[in-house]
């Protein structure tokens, strides 16, 4: 597993009481919401939302390493692992402040879609450059 220092974005997520399920730990679906929040912070930072494309999740997965409990604060590290023609694959590490360890890791494939015709489209060159520049802030080349 990589270090959070290898990720250009670290998002802070507070665990809410309502995030827990009947078994007393954070429900598995909440991890996807947490990762979504980190992804949007990453996308906002790189300016993709102002481009003529939408970003759509094509697939995602999460590996749960340890249960998370209220109260806790998670640090979610996000980075791009692979840059494709029309999509990019993001990786996330979730760190528990309460447990002082990684509690999950996740991945998602994000596809760029044209805002007008809603069809898959190439990642605009300006967006591609911004993604590469953001990753380089931690020495990561994509």
C-alpha positions as CSV (number, residue, x, y, z in Angstrom):
1,X,0.0,0.0,0.0
2,X,1.3,3.4,-0.9
3,X,1.7,6.4,1.4
4,X,-0.8,9.3,1.6
5,X,2.2,11.5,0.6
6,X,1.9,9.9,-2.9
7,X,-1.6,11.4,-3.4
8,X,-2.2,15.0,-4.4
9,X,-5.5,15.4,-2.6
10,X,-6.3,14.5,1.0
11,X,-10.0,15.1,1.9
12,X,-11.3,15.1,5.5
13,X,-14.5,13.2,6.1
14,X,-16.3,13.3,9.5
15,X,-18.1,10.2,10.3
16,X,-21.7,11.0,11.3
17,X,-23.8,8.9,13.8
18,X,-26.3,8.2,11.0
19,X,-23.5,6.7,8.8
20,X,-23.6,3.6,11.0
21,X,-25.8,0.5,10.5
22,X,-27.6,-1.9,12.8
23,X,-24.3,-3.7,13.5
24,X,-22.8,-0.5,15.0
25,X,-20.2,0.3,12.3
26,X,-20.2,2.5,9.2
27,X,-22.4,1.0,6.6
28,X,-20.6,-0.2,3.4
29,X,-22.5,2.2,1.1
30,X,-21.2,5.2,3.1
31,X,-17.6,4.4,1.9
32,X,-18.8,5.1,-1.7
33,X,-20.3,8.4,-0.6
34,X,-17.1,9.3,1.2
35,X,-15.0,8.5,-1.9
36,X,-17.5,10.5,-4.0
37,X,-16.9,13.5,-1.9
38,X,-13.1,13.1,-2.2
39,X,-13.5,12.7,-6.0
40,X,-15.5,15.8,-6.3
41,X,-13.0,17.8,-4.3
42,X,-10.3,16.5,-6.7
43,X,-12.4,17.3,-9.8
44,X,-13.2,20.8,-8.5
45,X,-9.5,21.4,-7.7
46,X,-8.5,20.5,-11.3
47,X,-11.3,22.6,-12.9
48,X,-13.0,19.7,-14.8
49,X,-16.4,21.0,-13.9
50,X,-15.9,24.1,-16.0
51,X,-15.0,22.0,-19.1
52,X,-17.5,21.0,-21.7
53,X,-17.6,17.5,-20.4
54,X,-19.4,15.6,-17.6
55,X,-17.7,13.0,-15.5
56,X,-19.6,9.7,-15.0
57,X,-18.6,6.8,-12.8
58,X,-18.4,3.7,-15.1
59,X,-17.3,1.3,-12.3
60,X,-16.2,1.4,-8.7
61,X,-15.1,-1.0,-6.0
62,X,-14.1,-0.8,-2.4
63,X,-11.9,-3.1,-0.2
64,X,-12.9,-2.9,3.4
65,X,-9.9,-3.5,5.7
66,X,-11.3,-2.6,9.1
67,X,-14.7,-1.4,10.4
68,X,-15.1,2.3,11.2
69,X,-17.1,3.6,14.1
70,X,-18.6,6.9,15.2
71,X,-17.0,9.2,16.2
72,X,-14.1,9.2,13.7
73,X,-12.5,11.4,11.1
74,X,-11.3,9.9,7.9
75,X,-8.6,11.2,5.7
76,X,-9.3,10.1,2.1
77,X,-6.4,10.3,-0.3
78,X,-7.2,10.5,-4.0
79,X,-5.1,10.2,-7.1
80,X,-5.3,9.1,-10.7
81,X,-3.6,5.8,-11.4
82,X,-4.3,5.7,-15.1
83,X,-5.2,8.3,-17.8
84,X,-7.0,6.9,-20.8
85,X,-8.4,8.6,-24.0
86,X,-11.9,9.1,-22.6
87,X,-11.5,8.0,-19.0
88,X,-9.3,7.9,-16.0
89,X,-8.9,5.4,-13.1
90,X,-8.8,6.9,-9.6
91,X,-7.5,5.2,-6.5
92,X,-8.4,6.1,-2.9
93,X,-6.9,5.3,0.5
94,X,-9.1,5.8,3.6
95,X,-7.2,6.5,6.9
96,X,-8.9,6.5,10.3
97,X,-7.7,9.1,12.7
98,X,-9.3,7.1,15.6
99,X,-7.5,3.8,14.7
100,X,-4.4,5.4,13.2
101,X,-4.5,3.0,10.3
102,X,-5.9,2.4,6.8
103,X,-9.5,1.1,7.0
104,X,-10.3,0.8,3.2
105,X,-9.1,1.4,-0.3
106,X,-11.2,2.0,-3.4
107,X,-11.0,2.5,-7.1
108,X,-13.3,4.1,-9.7
109,X,-13.2,4.5,-13.4
110,X,-14.5,7.9,-14.5
111,X,-15.6,8.4,-18.1
112,X,-15.9,11.8,-19.8
113,X,-19.2,12.5,-21.5
114,X,-20.1,15.3,-23.8
115,X,-22.5,17.7,-22.1
116,X,-24.6,18.2,-25.3
117,X,-25.0,14.7,-26.8
118,X,-24.3,12.7,-23.6
119,X,-21.9,10.4,-25.5
120,X,-18.5,9.3,-24.3
121,X,-15.9,11.8,-25.5
122,X,-12.1,12.4,-25.3
123,X,-10.7,14.1,-22.2
124,X,-10.2,17.7,-23.3
125,X,-6.5,18.5,-23.7
126,X,-6.7,21.3,-21.1
127,X,-8.3,19.0,-18.6
128,X,-5.7,16.3,-19.3
129,X,-2.9,18.8,-18.7
130,X,-4.4,20.0,-15.4
131,X,-4.7,16.4,-14.2
132,X,-1.1,15.7,-15.0
133,X,0.0,18.9,-13.3
134,X,-1.9,18.1,-10.2
135,X,-0.4,14.7,-10.0
136,X,3.1,16.1,-10.4
137,X,2.7,18.1,-7.2
138,X,3.5,14.8,-5.5
139,X,5.9,13.6,-8.1
140,X,3.4,11.2,-9.7
141,X,3.4,10.9,-13.4
142,X,0.3,9.6,-15.3
